[in-house]
Amino acid sequence: QFYWCVEGEVFFQYKNEDGSSFTKNNKFEGIIPNMERRYRDTESEFVREEMRKYISARTCETCQGARLNQAARHVFVADENLPSIASWAVDKALAFFQKLHLPGYRGEIAVKIVRELTSRLGFLVDVGLEYLSLERSADTLSGGEAQRIRLASQIGSHLVGALYVLDEPTIGLHSRDNDRLIKTLIDLRDMGNTILVVEHDEDTIRRADHIIDIGP
């Protein structure tokens, strides 16, 4: 049994087998903090999925969904602010930064930043994700898209000696984009990594170093 006290604590009364009882008390953390804590701390994907049922998204009235503070929203690059650039498809953003020319000291400051941006955007194009926008929410991505984004980020990190396991990364790809994805996988292998791909796509299978056929 339990009951509330004025100070916001919950008292729990327990009974022993011999009939005696004792009481413990604890502060009530609140329903929303409790759910937030369980969602944040759980290692169970089932629990996390259950908690997601109570999460809803709505556009911020201040930033209008840009997810940037006022100062960041007023940063312009060649007359374009950051929210507008983030709303573009990856291939459009890549073309913008490839053509970008900033004069004087601005160009000197930006040269390494622009090089990194074009490199990372190029990786996304190479794995067939040129149609995505940078503002795209992660929970709207398909499994194949999420895999290819992680793949692009791993290429950029230049890891060596890693094992990558990919489950049908060509899902959702047009056949014309397969070659770019396969080339990306080969480049990752040539950097000194091992790539294990579960795949039904014939073009991908034919380019494999080794094939393990499982099932009928």
For each residue, the residues with C-beta under 8 A, 3 or more apart:
1: 12 13
2: 10 11 12 13
3: 10 11
4: 8 9 10 28
5: 8 9 10 11 25
6:
7:
8: 4 5 27 28
9: 4 5 25 26 27 28
10: 2 3 4 5 25 26 27 28
11: 2 3 5 23 24 25
12: 1 2 23 24 25 26
13: 1 2 21 22 23
14: 21 22 23 24
15: 19 20 21
16: 19 20 21 22
17:
18:
19: 15 16
20: 15 16
21: 13 14 15 16
22: 13 14 16
23: 11 12 13 14
24: 11 12 14
25: 5 9 10 11 12
26: 9 10 12
27: 8 9 10
28: 4 8 9 10
29: 33 34 37
30: 33 34
31: 34 35
32: 35 36
33: 29 30 36 37
34: 29 30 31 37 38
35: 31 32 38 39 51 54
36: 32 33 39 40
37: 29 33 34 40 41
38: 34 35 41 42 47 51
39: 35 36 42 47 48 51 52 55
40: 36 37
41: 37 38
42: 38 39 47 48 51
43:
44: 47 48
45: 48 49
46: 49 50
47: 38 39 42 44 50 51
48: 39 42 44 45 51 52
49: 45 46 52 53
50: 46 47 53
51: 35 38 39 42 47 48 54 55
52: 39 48 49 55
53: 49 50
54: 35 51
55: 39 51 52
56:
57: 137
58:
59: 64 65
60: 63 64 65 66 67
61: 64
62: 70
63: 60 66 67 68 69 70 73 83
64: 59 60 61
65: 59 60 135
66: 60 63 73 82 83 86
67: 60 63 135
68: 63 72 73 82 83
69: 63 72 73
70: 62 63 73 74
71: 74 75
72: 68 69 75 82
73: 63 66 68 69 70 81 82 83
74: 70 71 81
75: 71 72 81 82
76: 79 80 81
77: 80 81 82 85 100
78: 96 100 102
79: 76
80: 76 77 84 85 96
81: 73 74 75 76 77 84 85
82: 66 68 72 73 75 77 85 86
83: 63 66 68 73 86 87 135
84: 80 81 87 88
85: 77 80 81 82 88 93 96 134
86: 66 82 83 133 134 135
87: 83 84 133 134 135
88: 84 85 92 93 96 133 134
89: 92 93 130 131 132 133
90: 93 94 121 124 125 129 130 131 132 133 134
91: 94 95 125 130 131
92: 88 89 95 96
93: 85 88 89 90 96 97 121 134
94: 90 91 97 98 118 121 122 125 130
95: 91 92 98 99
96: 78 80 85 88 92 93 99 100
97: 93 94 100 114 117 118 121
98: 94 95 118
99: 95 96
100: 77 78 96 97 110 114
101: 107
102: 78 106 107 110
103: 106 107
104: 107 108
105: 108 109
106: 102 103 109 110
107: 101 102 103 104 110 111
108: 104 105 111
109: 105 106 113
110: 100 102 106 107 113 114
111: 107 108 114 115
112: 115 116
113: 109 110 116 117
114: 97 100 110 111 117 118
115: 111 112 118 119
116: 112 113 119 120
117: 97 113 114 120 121
118: 94 97 98 114 115 121 122
119: 115 116 122 123 156
120: 116 117 123 124 152 153 156
121: 90 93 94 97 117 118 124 125
122: 94 118 119 125 126
123: 119 120 126 127 152 153 155 156 184
124: 90 120 121 127 129 130 132 148 149 152
125: 90 91 94 121 122 128 129 130 180
126: 122 123 152 155 180 181 183 184
127: 123 124 148 149 151 152 169 180 181 184
128: 125 148 173 174 177 180 181
129: 90 124 125 132 145 148 149 152
130: 89 90 91 94 124 125
131: 89 90 91
132: 89 90 124 129 136 141 145
133: 86 87 88 89 90 136
134: 85 86 87 88 90 93
135: 65 67 83 86 87
136: 132 133 140 141
137: 57 140 141
138: 141 146
139:
140: 136 137
141: 132 136 137 138 145 146 149
142: 145 146 171 172
143: 146 147 167 168 171
144: 147 148 168 169 170 171 172 173
145: 129 132 141 142 148 149 172
146: 138 141 142 143 149 150
147: 143 144 150 151 166 167 169
148: 124 127 128 129 144 145 151 152 169 181
149: 124 127 129 141 145 146 152 153
150: 146 147 153 154
151: 127 147 148 154 155 164 166 169 184 185 188
152: 120 123 124 126 127 129 148 149 155 156 184
153: 120 123 149 150 156 157
154: 150 151 157 159 162 164 188
155: 123 126 151 152 158 184 187 188
156: 119 120 123 152 153
157: 153 154
158: 155 191
159: 154 162 191 193
160: 191 192 193
161: 192 193
162: 154 159 193 194
163: 193 194 196
164: 151 154 188 193 194 195 196
165: 196 197 198
166: 147 151 169 185 195 196 197 198 199
167: 143 147 198
168: 143 144 171 198 199 200 201
169: 127 144 147 148 151 166 181 185 197 199
170: 144 173 178 181 199 201 204
171: 142 143 144 168
172: 142 144 145
173: 128 144 170 177 178 181
174: 128 177 178
175: 178 203
176: 179
177: 128 173 174 180 181
178: 170 173 174 175 181 182 201 203 204
179: 176 182 183 203
180: 125 126 127 128 177 183 184
181: 126 127 128 148 169 170 173 177 178 184 185 204
182: 178 179 185 186 203 204 207
183: 126 179 180 186 187
184: 123 126 127 151 152 155 180 181 187 188
185: 151 166 169 181 182 188 189 195 197 204
186: 182 183 189 190 207
187: 155 183 184 190 191
188: 151 154 155 164 184 185 191 193 195
189: 185 186 193 194 195 209
190: 186 187
191: 158 159 160 187 188
192: 160 161
193: 159 160 161 162 163 164 188 189
194: 162 163 164 189
195: 164 166 185 188 189
196: 163 164 165 166
197: 165 166 169 185 204 208
198: 165 166 167 168
199: 166 168 169 170 204 205
200: 168 205
201: 168 170 178 204 205
202: 205 206
203: 175 178 179 182 206 207
204: 170 178 181 182 185 197 199 201 207 208
205: 199 200 201 202 208 211
206: 202 203
207: 182 186 203 204
208: 197 204 205 211
209: 189
210:
211: 205 208
212:
213:
214:
215:
216:
